[in-house]
Amino acid sequence: MHRLSSRRSVSALLRLRGPAAGCRTSAAAAAVANTATENDVRGGPYPAVSRGWCNIAGPSHSLNLKSSLLSGRRYESTAAANDASPPPSAEKYEYQAEVSRLMDLIVNSLYSNKEVFLRELISNASDALDKLRFLSVTEPQLLKDAAADLDIRIQTDKDNGIISITDTGIGMTRQELVDCLGTIAQSGTAKFLKAVKESKESGSDSNLIGQFGVGFYSAFLVAERVVVSTKSPKSDKQYVWEGEANSSSYSIREETDPDKLIPRGTRLTLYLKNDDKGFAHPERIQKLVTNYSQFVSFPIYTWQEKGYTKEVEVDEDPAEAKQEGEDDKAERKKKTKKVIEKYWDWELTNETQPIWLRNPREVSTEEYNEFYRKTFNEYLDPLASSHFTTEGEVEFRSILYVPAASSMGKDDLANPKTKNIRLYVKRVFISDDFDGELFPRYLSFVKGVVDSNDLPLNVSREILQESRIVRIMRKRLVRKAFDMILGISLSENREDYEKFWDNYGKYLKLGCIEDRENHKRIGPLLRFFSSQSEHDMISLDEYVENMKPEQKDIYYVAADSVTSAKNAPFLEKLLEKDLEVLLLVDPIDEVAIQNLKSYKEKNFVDISKEDLDLGDKDEEKEKVTKQEFGQTCDWMKKRLGDKVASVQISNRLSSSPCVLVSGKFGWSANMERLMKAQTVGDPSSLEFMRSRRVFEINPDHPIIKNLNAACMNSPDAEDALRAIDLLYDAALVSSGFTPDDPAQLGGKIYEMMGMALSGKWLSAPEVQSTPGGSQTPGTLEAEIVEPVEAADSQK
């Protein structure tokens, strides 16, 4: 290390002398380099500074290296230019690695899940088979051993913790064992593809999976020792590679045991660690193959225990035989019982074919449904499916499904992580654990498979890296998903979309909030109740078609039920004009509509907020009404104080005396109710976001006319002031707000009821009583007789 740093110091100091055109390197500089080299051998700490740069530019100038570096001054040598020599060239060094440490990083840090070792090893076996198939086109002699089919076989020994993976692929020679298994991060598949591409003979085989050259070492995730026995058709000998997990070396020898010879291909034998011997169970291996390598293009067989039922004779009990009698010479049937005979045999594990590789025109609906049920363990057929291929900048194939029923529940919208999209690269399963990389949260209910030949994966092939390619893929998948859902909505069978909306309507409303770019695609899929359709939901397209010619906006009101929304006082004038109003009864509806803002250039308008314009303004009439009731409005505002921002004449009421509307930019009554119900709600933000309330009165209602007269004649009358308070509280409740003091409101109602009733149904004796409390006897006798006669008549 000292040697390298010293030479760098020399070259760095020589470069301080400026450009080659203006600086002349003296012979002393060459001596500096030579001296530096000598001192390097002796281990001198700073030879270039101490010896080469001591006497420059005359005896009166001593070099201060620190100050010269900071000030940027240049010094020139006093030696002649003819003695100058070029600076010494830098030496190059190769990076070195501690192999055991590197292996430890690859095995323990590269992969997050141990079970992927089988995926990697099966992928290597598949590549070996693909290489053989490719090379046999030009070299038929490679397949001279016709007895060896192109397949992969996995056998386990759960008692001893041994897994054996055998393929009949291309195999390896001794030198290839050294190059491929002895050189870390050298991919034989990548090298093969490069050679094929350069030769331009038949094009590269896209089925080849290998990419990074580290998949083989994933075997050490679970194995303490790995033995590779391989036979190449290009060689007459079979070689054995053997390595251990914590060793920096390996061994290669020739196979001499006749019982272990194979006709062609490679056999990997994994001797599992004690903690990982559970992977040697046949059921576990079969499950891993089905999950990760189900769609590998070659058959994969696993060694499984099977059984069949047969009848066997049962030995007759001597006591029973004696009881039946010795003289019974009739022929009797022998007693038998059924037993299960067990045996071991090869079982094809990857039966399901990757139908996404086929032409969509050749795949029937039954095949799509069967593939969906097997792949996602569903028992119901999907509502819809979409099979497509994307080419161009990003190439991938995909099949998407809309499930018939939500497996997550209607209210489970907060978790963006689902296992509904299975990502494959060259038919090898990579992952189904995504956090919005391929689909946004609001489309997490969509299930499907995505297969691409080239995706930006990390080396472990478990994580999809964020890149422009992934964003393009996500955009196209989302577009195809919307096309599929739109197809359901346009179906002749209306029940299909009703079923879809019942399961996934909230997801699409969430999309209005989270995905502004796709508002135009989400809008036609939304469904709501309306004032003209209380039982069947309508689309926004149907609403726009039913709009009046003079109607400019889409009106809506939010409440907790269809009944309360339809009976809200805000709708009175609109119902009179036969204007349809959307009834938003789902808690997420109002937020979704506010984020959608408009549909087909029609703005959404909340009729429960101030400044409602119905397009029928009569300025002269409004002016007259304001002059007549202006003083009453001021009188009411003075009485109500800070409870309301203002009191105005309403243009939305016809039968109600008053209504309490929200401010234009604040929360509506429905939103205020929802925010109060939040578990983690902040009371301070609630007060801040609570909108200004405007008290609107109906000048044509008798109560308002009476109060107008009270304002003119006796504005300080206690009954009139109490009537204003009660009117405000009644408007508070009817408009959807929650009263601050319900008990006080109840007291006011009881008081007003007492005043209104005032003994209306009380008997005459109770009303006409003497000051002492005694009743007149004549009246008492009349009251007694009449009920008795009525009772007799009923009998």
C-alpha positions as a printed Julia matrix, in Angstrom:
795×3 Matrix{Float64}:
    0.0     0.0     0.0
    2.86    2.36    0.72
    4.23    1.83   -2.72
    1.0     2.76   -4.43
    0.47    5.86   -2.3
    4.04    7.06   -2.86
    3.81    6.87   -6.61
    0.5     8.7    -6.54
    2.17   11.41   -4.46
    4.92   11.8    -7.04
    2.57   12.08   -9.98
    0.28   14.43   -8.08
    3.16   16.76   -7.17
    4.48   16.72  -10.73
    1.06   17.77  -11.98
    1.27   20.88   -9.79
    3.84   22.31  -12.18
    1.11   23.34  -14.62
    0.35   22.45  -18.27
    2.97   20.73  -20.39
    3.34   23.78  -22.67
    4.33   26.16  -19.86
    6.1    23.89  -17.38
    9.45   22.27  -17.81
   10.23   19.23  -15.77
   13.84   19.16  -14.69
   16.16   16.28  -14.3
   15.68   16.75  -10.6
   12.08   15.74  -11.06
   13.19   12.5   -12.64
   15.5    12.0    -9.73
   12.57   12.58   -7.44
   10.75    9.7    -9.06
   13.77    7.43   -8.83
   14.37    8.44   -5.23
   10.72    7.86   -4.49
   10.95    4.37   -5.9
   13.97    3.6    -3.81
   12.31    4.94   -0.69
    9.24    2.87   -1.46
   11.31   -0.23   -1.1
   12.75    1.02    2.15
    9.33    2.1     3.39
   10.02    5.85    3.58
    6.91    7.81    4.54
    7.01   10.87    2.22
   10.04   10.59   -0.08
    8.74   12.88   -2.81
    8.29   15.84   -0.49
   11.42   15.38    1.58
   13.9    14.86   -1.26
   12.55   15.97   -4.63
   11.02   19.37   -3.8
   13.56   20.95   -1.4
   15.53   23.35   -3.65
   13.39   24.84   -6.41
   13.72   28.28   -8.14
   16.91   29.41   -6.38
   18.34   29.24   -2.89
   16.25   32.12   -1.55
   12.91   30.34   -2.27
   12.08   27.52    0.07
    8.85   25.7    -0.86
    5.97   25.68    1.58
    3.88   22.94    0.12
    0.72   23.85    2.02
    0.8    27.55    1.14
    1.65   26.91   -2.5
   -1.23   24.51   -2.85
   -3.67   26.99   -1.32
   -2.46   30.05   -3.23
   -2.19   28.3    -6.58
    1.36   29.6    -7.28
    3.54   27.8    -9.82
    7.28   27.13   -9.46
    9.66   26.26  -12.29
   12.82   24.22  -12.12
   16.21   25.8   -12.79
   17.32   22.79  -14.8
   17.56   22.96  -18.6
   14.61   21.95  -20.71
   16.7    19.44  -22.64
   17.15   17.38  -19.48
   13.37   17.01  -18.98
   11.9    13.51  -18.94
    8.23   12.36  -19.0
    6.58   11.52  -15.65
    6.52    7.86  -14.72
    3.46    5.91  -15.86
    0.94    4.71  -13.23
    0.8     1.02  -12.44
   -2.53   -0.86  -12.68
   -3.72   -3.3   -10.09
   -6.52   -5.87  -10.19
   -9.17   -5.84   -7.49
   -8.81   -8.69   -5.07
  -11.57  -10.35   -3.05
  -11.68  -12.57   -0.04
  -13.56  -15.46   -1.58
  -15.0   -16.87    1.62
  -16.31  -13.45    2.6
  -17.74  -12.88   -0.87
  -19.5   -16.22   -0.78
  -20.94  -15.35    2.6
  -22.33  -12.09    1.19
  -23.83  -13.84   -1.82
  -25.45  -16.57    0.23
  -26.66  -14.64    3.27
  -27.19  -11.09    1.99
  -28.37  -11.49   -1.59
  -31.52  -13.5    -0.99
  -34.2   -12.64    1.52
  -36.05  -15.96    1.29
  -34.35  -19.33    1.54
  -36.88  -21.18   -0.53
  -35.79  -19.42   -3.74
  -32.82  -21.77   -3.95
  -35.0   -24.32   -5.74
  -36.23  -21.7    -8.21
  -32.65  -20.75   -9.09
  -31.44  -24.33   -9.49
  -34.45  -25.33  -11.61
  -33.85  -22.24  -13.77
  -30.25  -23.36  -14.29
  -31.45  -26.83  -15.28
  -33.96  -25.32  -17.68
  -31.21  -23.23  -19.27
  -29.07  -26.35  -19.71
  -31.93  -28.08  -21.51
  -32.57  -25.01  -23.67
  -28.91  -24.81  -24.67
  -28.93  -28.45  -25.69
  -32.07  -28.0   -27.74
  -30.62  -24.92  -29.42
  -27.25  -26.47  -30.24
  -28.79  -29.71  -31.46
  -30.26  -27.85  -34.43
  -26.8   -27.55  -35.96
  -25.2   -30.48  -34.07
  -27.68  -33.37  -34.06
  -25.09  -35.71  -32.59
  -25.54  -33.96  -29.23
  -28.86  -35.77  -28.88
  -27.47  -39.16  -29.81
  -28.68  -40.6   -26.52
  -32.37  -40.68  -27.4
  -33.21  -42.5   -24.19
  -32.63  -39.35  -22.15
  -35.71  -37.14  -22.5
  -35.44  -33.41  -21.96
  -36.78  -33.1   -18.42
  -35.93  -32.22  -14.82
  -36.29  -34.67  -11.94
  -36.14  -33.89   -8.23
  -35.71  -36.62   -5.65
  -35.53  -36.17   -1.88
  -34.38  -38.16    1.12
  -36.15  -36.58    4.08
  -34.51  -38.93    6.6
  -30.98  -37.86    5.68
  -31.81  -34.35    4.45
  -30.67  -34.79    0.84
  -32.13  -33.2    -2.31
  -31.09  -34.38   -5.78
  -31.91  -32.33   -8.91
  -31.15  -34.0   -12.24
  -31.51  -32.58  -15.74
  -30.69  -34.09  -19.14
  -29.3   -30.89  -20.55
  -26.03  -29.87  -22.11
  -23.88  -30.75  -19.1
  -20.37  -29.37  -18.53
  -16.83  -30.31  -19.32
  -14.02  -30.05  -16.79
  -13.02  -26.61  -18.04
  -16.62  -25.41  -18.02
  -16.9   -26.51  -14.41
  -13.95  -24.29  -13.58
  -15.25  -21.38  -15.63
  -18.9   -21.5   -14.56
  -18.89  -22.84  -10.99
  -15.4   -21.78  -10.02
  -15.8   -18.17  -11.16
  -18.28  -16.17   -9.11
  -20.71  -13.9   -11.0
  -19.89  -15.36  -14.41
  -23.1   -16.34  -16.11
  -22.7   -19.19  -18.55
  -26.11  -18.38  -20.01
  -25.22  -14.74  -20.57
  -21.97  -15.79  -22.22
  -23.83  -18.25  -24.41
  -26.38  -15.63  -25.49
  -23.59  -13.2   -26.33
  -21.88  -15.8   -28.51
  -25.12  -16.6   -30.31
  -25.82  -12.94  -30.9
  -22.37  -12.36  -32.31
  -22.57  -15.39  -34.58
  -25.97  -14.19  -35.92
  -26.83  -17.73  -36.84
  -30.31  -18.33  -35.47
  -30.93  -15.53  -33.05
  -30.89  -15.79  -29.3
  -33.21  -18.14  -27.48
  -35.49  -16.01  -25.33
  -36.29  -18.98  -23.09
  -32.9   -18.79  -21.41
  -33.25  -17.47  -17.89
  -29.76  -17.02  -16.4
  -28.49  -13.49  -16.1
  -26.19  -12.74  -13.17
  -24.1   -15.87  -12.59
  -24.83  -16.25   -8.89
  -27.97  -18.43   -8.92
  -26.03  -21.64   -8.38
  -24.58  -20.38   -5.11
  -28.1   -19.98   -3.68
  -27.82  -23.72   -2.98
  -25.67  -22.82    0.01
  -28.65  -21.06    1.55
  -29.83  -24.46    2.74
  -26.95  -26.84    2.0
  -23.71  -27.3     3.87
  -22.24  -29.32    1.02
  -23.06  -29.39   -2.7
  -21.95  -32.08   -5.15
  -22.35  -31.5    -8.9
  -21.96  -34.5   -11.17
  -22.08  -33.57  -14.85
  -21.6   -35.23  -18.24
  -21.31  -33.22  -21.43
  -22.09  -34.87  -24.79
  -18.89  -33.26  -26.01
  -16.82  -35.26  -23.53
  -16.46  -38.96  -22.8
  -15.83  -38.4   -19.13
  -18.1   -37.44  -16.27
  -16.76  -34.99  -13.69
  -17.73  -34.23  -10.13
  -17.53  -30.74   -8.6
  -17.73  -30.54   -4.83
  -17.81  -27.52   -2.54
  -18.76  -26.61    1.01
  -20.56  -23.58    2.36
  -17.79  -22.13    4.53
  -14.87  -23.0     2.29
  -12.97  -20.81   -0.17
  -11.95  -23.78   -2.33
  -13.58  -26.57   -4.28
  -12.52  -29.84   -5.84
  -13.05  -31.43   -9.25
  -12.53  -35.13   -9.91
  -13.5   -37.69  -12.5
  -16.46  -39.9   -11.68
  -15.35  -43.54  -11.44
  -18.35  -45.14   -9.73
  -20.38  -46.98  -12.45
  -23.59  -46.67  -10.41
  -23.39  -42.87  -10.48
  -22.8   -42.43  -14.19
  -25.44  -40.51  -16.15
  -25.9   -40.56  -19.94
  -26.01  -36.77  -20.25
  -26.73  -33.68  -18.17
  -26.14  -32.64  -14.58
  -27.08  -33.97  -11.16
  -26.95  -31.6    -8.17
  -26.93  -33.23   -4.76
  -27.58  -30.94   -1.8
  -26.7   -32.1     1.71
  -28.93  -29.85    3.79
  -28.06  -28.07    6.98
  -29.69  -29.37   10.15
  -32.04  -26.38   10.41
  -33.13  -26.7     6.77
  -33.82  -30.4     6.47
  -37.51  -29.61    6.27
  -36.94  -28.72    2.59
  -36.29  -32.43    1.9
  -39.95  -33.35    2.4
  -41.52  -34.32   -0.95
  -44.64  -32.26   -0.25
  -42.55  -29.17    0.43
  -40.59  -29.61   -2.79
  -43.77  -30.11   -4.79
  -45.27  -26.92   -3.34
  -42.15  -24.87   -4.15
  -42.04  -26.18   -7.72
  -45.72  -25.33   -8.19
  -45.21  -21.83   -6.84
  -41.98  -20.81   -8.53
  -41.39  -23.03  -11.55
  -44.86  -24.12  -12.57
  -44.53  -22.67  -16.07
  -40.99  -23.74  -16.94
  -41.1   -25.04  -20.5
  -39.7   -28.48  -19.6
  -41.5   -31.14  -17.56
  -40.49  -31.28  -13.89
  -40.98  -34.58  -12.09
  -40.83  -35.02   -8.32
  -40.39  -38.3    -6.44
  -43.66  -38.74   -4.58
  -45.23  -41.37   -2.4
  -48.4   -42.76   -3.93
  -50.91  -45.4    -3.03
  -53.67  -47.56   -4.38
  -56.44  -49.53   -2.69
  -56.59  -53.3    -2.86
  -58.4   -56.11   -1.08
  -56.49  -58.64    0.98
  -57.66  -61.78    2.73
  -58.18  -61.68    6.46
  -57.13  -64.62    8.63
  -60.24  -66.2    10.15
  -60.55  -66.24   13.92
  -60.43  -69.86   15.21
  -63.16  -69.16   17.75
  -65.51  -67.92   15.05
  -64.74  -70.91   12.87
  -65.59  -73.32   15.71
  -68.84  -71.49   16.41
  -70.01  -71.87   12.83
  -69.74  -75.62   13.18
  -67.44  -78.21   11.79
  -70.14  -80.01    9.83
  -70.93  -76.88    7.74
  -69.55  -78.06    4.44
  -71.15  -75.26    2.42
  -68.76  -73.1     0.55
  -68.13  -69.84    2.38
  -66.69  -66.59    1.05
  -63.32  -65.67    2.36
  -63.21  -62.5     4.43
  -61.28  -59.61    2.94
  -60.49  -56.04    3.82
  -59.33  -52.97    1.88
  -55.82  -51.68    2.46
  -53.79  -48.91    0.85
  -50.65  -50.16   -0.83
  -48.0   -47.4    -0.91
  -45.22  -47.03   -3.43
  -42.89  -44.32   -4.81
  -42.99  -43.01   -8.35
  -42.32  -39.93  -10.47
  -45.13  -37.37  -10.66
  -45.4   -34.52  -13.14
  -45.62  -31.33  -11.08
  -45.9   -28.53  -13.64
  -48.98  -29.63  -15.53
  -50.51  -26.14  -15.96
  -49.37  -24.55  -19.19
  -48.61  -20.82  -19.53
  -51.58  -19.91  -21.68
  -50.46  -16.28  -21.87
  -47.84  -17.39  -24.42
  -50.58  -18.55  -26.79
  -52.56  -16.48  -29.24
  -55.67  -15.08  -27.47
  -57.83  -16.2   -30.39
  -56.83  -19.8   -29.74
  -57.73  -19.79  -26.03
  -61.31  -20.49  -25.03
  -63.18  -18.95  -22.1
  -63.18  -22.29  -20.32
  -59.39  -22.43  -20.54
  -59.06  -18.91  -19.14
  -61.36  -19.77  -16.25
  -59.59  -23.04  -15.5
  -56.22  -21.3   -15.5
  -57.59  -18.64  -13.15
  -58.98  -21.18  -10.68
  -55.77  -23.23  -10.59
  -53.36  -20.32  -10.42
  -55.18  -18.33   -7.74
  -56.93  -21.18   -5.9
  -60.38  -19.77   -6.66
  -63.62  -21.69   -6.9
  -65.69  -19.04   -8.74
  -65.18  -18.05  -12.35
  -63.97  -14.46  -12.87
  -66.29  -11.7   -13.98
  -63.98  -10.78  -16.85
  -60.52  -11.46  -18.25
  -58.11   -9.65  -20.55
  -55.31  -11.34  -22.47
  -52.9    -9.05  -24.28
  -49.36   -8.62  -25.51
  -47.5    -5.32  -25.37
  -44.68   -4.64  -27.78
  -42.4    -1.71  -28.47
  -40.33   -0.03  -25.83
  -41.52   -2.53  -23.24
  -42.46   -6.07  -24.19
  -44.51   -8.28  -21.94
  -47.49  -10.62  -21.96
  -50.25  -10.6   -19.42
  -53.62  -12.02  -18.44
  -55.73   -9.98  -16.04
  -58.87  -11.06  -14.2
  -61.63   -9.38  -12.23
  -62.63  -11.79   -9.42
  -66.29  -12.52   -8.88
  -66.0   -11.68   -5.19
  -63.53   -9.67   -3.17
  -61.22  -11.87   -1.13
  -60.04   -8.95    1.01
  -63.41   -7.64    2.16
  -65.2    -4.5     1.1
  -63.67   -2.32    3.81
  -60.04   -3.42    3.43
  -58.77   -0.53    1.33
  -55.86    0.64    3.47
  -53.42   -2.17    2.69
  -51.72   -1.6    -0.69
  -49.82   -4.88   -0.53
  -51.57   -7.76   -2.21
  -50.53  -11.04   -3.76
  -52.92  -10.76   -6.69
  -50.36   -9.99   -9.41
  -47.82  -12.71  -10.08
  -44.72  -11.49  -11.89
  -42.8   -13.91  -14.08
  -39.59  -13.42  -16.01
  -39.29  -15.98  -18.79
  -41.99  -18.08  -17.1
  -40.11  -18.23  -13.79
  -42.0   -16.8   -10.85
  -40.29  -13.76   -9.35
  -42.65  -12.23   -6.83
  -46.24  -11.47   -5.93
  -45.39   -9.05   -3.12
  -45.75   -5.56   -4.55
  -46.35   -2.21   -2.95
  -47.9    -0.35   -5.86
  -45.11   -0.93   -8.41
  -47.37   -2.57  -11.0
  -50.87   -1.59   -9.88
  -52.13    1.32   -7.8
  -53.86    0.6    -4.52
  -57.36    1.19   -5.83
  -56.89   -1.56   -8.46
  -55.37   -4.05   -6.03
  -58.38   -6.33   -6.47
  -57.32   -7.16  -10.06
  -55.62  -10.54  -10.32
  -53.35  -11.73  -13.07
  -49.95  -12.77  -14.33
  -47.34  -10.6   -16.01
  -44.48  -12.22  -17.92
  -41.58  -10.31  -19.42
  -38.28  -11.39  -20.9
  -36.35   -8.47  -19.51
  -37.21   -6.54  -16.39
  -34.99   -4.4   -14.13
  -34.6    -6.87  -11.27
  -32.03   -6.86   -8.55
  -29.51   -9.7    -8.51
  -31.63  -11.85   -6.2
  -34.46  -11.53   -8.75
  -36.87  -10.88   -5.91
  -37.27   -7.1    -6.1
  -38.54   -5.07   -9.03
  -36.42   -1.95   -9.26
  -38.06    1.39   -9.91
  -37.31    2.55  -13.42
  -38.88    4.14  -16.46
  -39.66    0.68  -17.88
  -41.65   -0.23  -14.78
  -43.61    3.03  -14.95
  -44.5     2.39  -18.59
  -45.54   -1.16  -17.76
  -47.69    0.06  -14.88
  -49.42    2.61  -17.11
  -50.29   -0.01  -19.72
  -51.51   -2.52  -17.17
  -53.78    0.1   -15.6
  -55.16    1.03  -19.0
  -55.95   -2.59  -19.83
  -57.6    -3.08  -16.44
  -59.9    -0.11  -17.09
  -60.79   -1.46  -20.53
  -61.71   -4.77  -18.92
  -63.91   -3.11  -16.28
  -65.54   -0.91  -18.91
  -66.42   -4.05  -20.84
  -68.3    -5.34  -17.79
  -70.21   -2.06  -17.46
  -71.26   -2.16  -21.13
  -72.41   -5.77  -20.89
  -76.01   -6.56  -21.72
  -76.32   -8.35  -18.41
  -76.7    -5.45  -15.98
  -76.37   -7.78  -13.0
  -72.69   -8.4   -13.79
  -71.75   -4.78  -13.19
  -74.04   -4.54  -10.19
  -72.12   -7.46   -8.69
  -68.83   -5.77   -9.6
  -69.9    -2.45   -8.1
  -71.1    -4.09   -4.91
  -67.64   -5.63   -4.44
  -65.29   -3.01   -5.86
  -67.19    0.28   -6.05
  -65.26    1.74   -3.13
  -61.97    0.92   -4.84
  -62.88    3.02   -7.88
  -63.99    5.9    -5.65
  -60.61    5.69   -3.98
  -59.11    6.01   -7.45
  -60.85    9.39   -7.84
  -58.83   10.56   -4.83
  -55.45    8.98   -5.6
  -55.17    8.97   -9.4
  -55.93   12.26  -11.09
  -54.44   11.09  -14.39
  -57.15    8.48  -14.88
  -60.2    10.54  -13.91
  -61.56   10.24  -17.44
  -61.38    6.46  -17.21
  -62.83    6.24  -13.72
  -65.75    8.64  -14.29
  -67.83    6.43  -16.64
  -67.52    3.53  -14.17
  -69.0     5.33  -11.15
  -72.54    4.62   -9.95
  -74.79    6.61   -7.55
  -78.37    6.81   -6.38
  -80.32    9.88   -7.44
  -83.51   11.74   -6.55
  -85.14   10.12   -9.6
  -83.66    6.66   -9.04
  -83.72    5.67   -5.38
  -83.47    1.92   -5.88
  -81.21    1.49   -8.92
  -77.89    3.24   -9.25
  -77.23    5.31  -12.34
  -74.03    6.24  -14.14
  -72.81    9.76  -14.71
  -73.48    9.29  -18.42
  -77.13    8.56  -17.67
  -77.31   11.64  -15.44
  -75.88   13.87  -18.17
  -78.34   12.46  -20.69
  -81.27   13.31  -18.36
  -80.12   16.87  -17.68
  -82.43   19.73  -18.55
  -81.38   21.9   -21.5
  -80.82   24.9   -19.23
  -78.98   22.87  -16.58
  -75.26   23.63  -16.47
  -74.03   21.65  -13.46
  -74.34   18.23  -11.86
  -76.04   18.6    -8.48
  -75.38   16.34   -5.51
  -76.06   16.15   -1.79
  -74.31   13.92    0.78
  -76.03   12.2     3.7
  -75.91    8.97    5.66
  -78.82    7.29    3.85
  -80.95    7.63    0.74
  -84.02    8.55    2.81
  -82.32   11.36    4.73
  -80.69   12.66    1.54
  -83.94   12.75   -0.42
  -85.88   14.44    2.42
  -83.22   17.07    3.07
  -84.58   20.63    2.73
  -81.87   21.48    0.19
  -83.71   19.53   -2.52
  -87.09   21.23   -2.3
  -86.75   23.76   -5.08
  -84.78   21.35   -7.3
  -87.48   18.71   -7.02
  -90.06   21.3    -7.97
  -88.04   22.1   -11.1
  -87.61   18.36  -11.83
  -83.81   18.65  -11.58
  -82.08   15.37  -10.77
  -79.77   15.31   -7.74
  -77.17   12.64   -7.0
  -77.57   11.17   -3.51
  -74.16   10.37   -2.02
  -74.66    7.96    0.85
  -71.25    6.24    1.04
  -68.76    7.98    3.37
  -66.16    8.12    0.58
  -68.57    9.5    -2.02
  -68.27   13.17   -1.18
  -64.46   13.17   -1.14
  -64.38   11.25   -4.42
  -66.73   13.69   -6.16
  -64.8    16.7    -4.85
  -61.6    15.27   -6.32
  -63.3    14.42   -9.6
  -64.48   18.09   -9.83
  -66.2    17.72  -13.22
  -67.47   15.21  -15.73
  -67.8    15.94  -19.43
  -67.27   19.65  -18.76
  -70.09   19.67  -16.17
  -69.02   20.83  -12.73
  -70.2    19.05   -9.6
  -72.15   21.37   -7.29
  -73.01   20.63   -3.66
  -76.54   21.92   -3.08
  -75.94   22.04    0.68
  -73.49   24.94    0.31
  -74.02   28.64   -0.13
  -74.31   30.55   -3.43
  -76.41   27.9    -5.15
  -77.31   29.02   -8.67
  -80.28   27.24  -10.23
  -80.31   29.47  -13.28
  -83.63   31.18  -12.48
  -82.59   34.41  -10.85
  -85.09   37.3   -10.93
  -83.1    40.34   -9.86
  -86.11   42.63   -9.48
  -87.97   40.15   -7.3
  -84.86   39.54   -5.21
  -84.42   43.26   -4.73
  -87.99   43.67   -3.5
  -87.69   40.66   -1.17
  -84.45   41.94    0.33
  -86.03   45.31    1.02
  -88.97   43.63    2.73
  -86.98   41.1     4.8
  -83.62   42.82    5.09
  -84.37   44.2     8.53
  -85.61   40.77    9.66
  -82.37   39.15    8.5
  -80.32   41.64   10.5
  -82.56   41.09   13.52
  -82.08   37.31   13.34
  -78.31   37.67   12.86
  -78.13   39.85   15.96
  -80.01   37.24   17.95
  -77.97   34.26   16.7
  -74.63   36.06   17.0
  -71.54   33.99   16.1
  -73.55   30.86   15.46
  -74.0    31.92   11.85
  -71.95   34.01    9.46
  -75.02   35.69    7.97
  -78.77   35.4     7.44
  -79.9    35.44    3.81
  -82.98   34.97    1.66
  -83.04   31.42    0.28
  -83.66   30.37   -3.31
  -83.67   26.63   -2.58
  -86.64   26.29   -0.18
  -90.28   25.83   -0.96
  -91.93   24.11    2.04
  -89.37   24.51    4.89
  -89.13   27.82    6.77
  -85.33   27.81    6.92
  -82.16   25.84    6.29
  -78.56   26.01    7.46
  -76.06   25.81    4.6
  -72.28   25.42    4.72
  -69.65   27.79    3.46
  -68.45   27.35   -0.08
  -64.93   26.15    0.82
  -65.54   24.39    4.13
  -66.88   21.05    5.24
  -70.48   20.14    4.58
  -72.68   18.86    7.38
  -72.05   15.28    6.22
  -68.28   15.75    6.11
  -68.27   17.38    9.52
  -70.14   14.39   10.91
  -67.65   11.97    9.37
  -64.62   13.87   10.63
  -66.0    13.93   14.16
  -66.34   10.16   14.03
  -62.66    9.62   13.17
  -60.78    7.64   15.79
  -57.62    9.71   15.48
  -59.35   12.98   14.71
  -57.72   16.21   15.84
  -60.19   18.54   17.63
  -58.11   21.61   16.78
  -58.19   20.88   13.06
  -61.91   20.17   13.35
  -62.57   23.69   14.6
  -60.33   25.12   11.91
  -62.01   23.29    9.04
  -65.55   23.81   10.29
  -67.09   26.0     7.65
  -68.97   29.22    8.16
  -72.68   28.57    8.37
  -75.24   30.65    6.56
  -78.83   30.75    7.85
  -81.23   30.93    4.89
  -84.92   31.75    5.38
  -87.94   31.15    3.16
  -89.83   34.47    2.83
  -92.97   32.68    1.64
  -93.33   30.53    4.76
  -95.92   31.61    7.43
  -93.42   31.32   10.29
  -90.99   33.7     8.57
  -93.85   36.13    7.79
  -94.9    36.12   11.44
  -91.34   36.73   12.55
  -91.06   39.53   10.01
  -94.12   41.14   11.59
  -92.63   40.61   15.05
  -89.43   42.33   13.91
  -91.4    45.35   12.73
  -93.77   45.59   15.7
  -92.06   44.14   18.78
  -88.44   43.07   18.11
  -87.74   42.63   21.82
  -90.6    40.22   22.44
  -89.36   37.21   24.38
  -91.55   34.75   22.48
  -90.22   35.99   19.13
  -86.6    35.7    20.25
  -87.18   32.2    21.56
  -88.82   31.32   18.25
  -85.65   32.38   16.43
  -83.53   30.14   18.68
  -85.81   27.19   18.14
  -85.92   27.86   14.41
  -82.11   27.78   14.28
  -81.93   24.53   16.26
  -84.54   22.9    14.02
  -82.61   24.01   10.9
  -79.42   22.65   12.47
  -80.92   19.16   12.77
  -82.8    19.12    9.46
  -79.68   20.28    7.6
  -77.61   17.4     8.94
  -75.6    19.15   11.65
  -75.28   17.9    15.2
  -76.55   20.29   17.92
  -73.99   21.24   20.54
  -76.48   20.79   23.4
  -79.19   18.25   22.52
  -80.73   18.49   26.01
  -81.24   22.23   25.65
  -82.84   21.69   22.25
  -85.18   19.12   23.78
  -86.13   21.58   26.53
  -87.01   24.24   23.95
  -89.17   21.79   22.02
  -91.02   20.72   25.18
  -91.6    24.34   26.11
  -92.99   25.2    22.69
  -95.18   22.1    22.75
  -96.59   23.14   26.11
  -97.39   26.59   24.78
  -99.02   25.18   21.65
 -101.1    22.61   23.44
 -102.05   24.77   26.44
 -104.67   22.31   27.75
 -106.22   21.63   24.36
 -107.29   18.07   25.23
 -107.7    18.52   28.98
 -111.2    17.86   30.45
 -113.47   20.84   31.27
 -113.43   20.31   35.08
 -109.64   20.47   35.1
 -109.72   23.67   33.1
 -112.64   25.48   34.8
 -111.67   25.25   38.42
 -112.34   27.67   41.23
 -109.51   29.61   42.83
 -109.59   27.17   45.71
 -109.22   24.25   43.35
 -112.83   22.91   43.7
 -114.82   21.98   40.59
 -118.46   22.78   39.8
 -120.65   19.78   40.56
 -122.87   20.15   37.47
 -120.0    19.91   35.13
 -118.56   16.96   37.05
 -121.82   15.0    36.71
 -122.02   15.66   32.94
 -118.47   14.46   32.44
 -119.18   11.26   34.32
 -122.31   10.32   32.42
 -121.05   10.84   28.86
 -118.06    8.43   28.99
 -120.28    5.73   30.5
 -122.81    6.03   27.68
 -120.02    5.91   25.14
 -118.66    2.78   26.77
 -122.08    1.14   26.76
 -122.54    1.94   23.08
 -119.16    0.34   22.25
 -120.18   -2.8    24.07
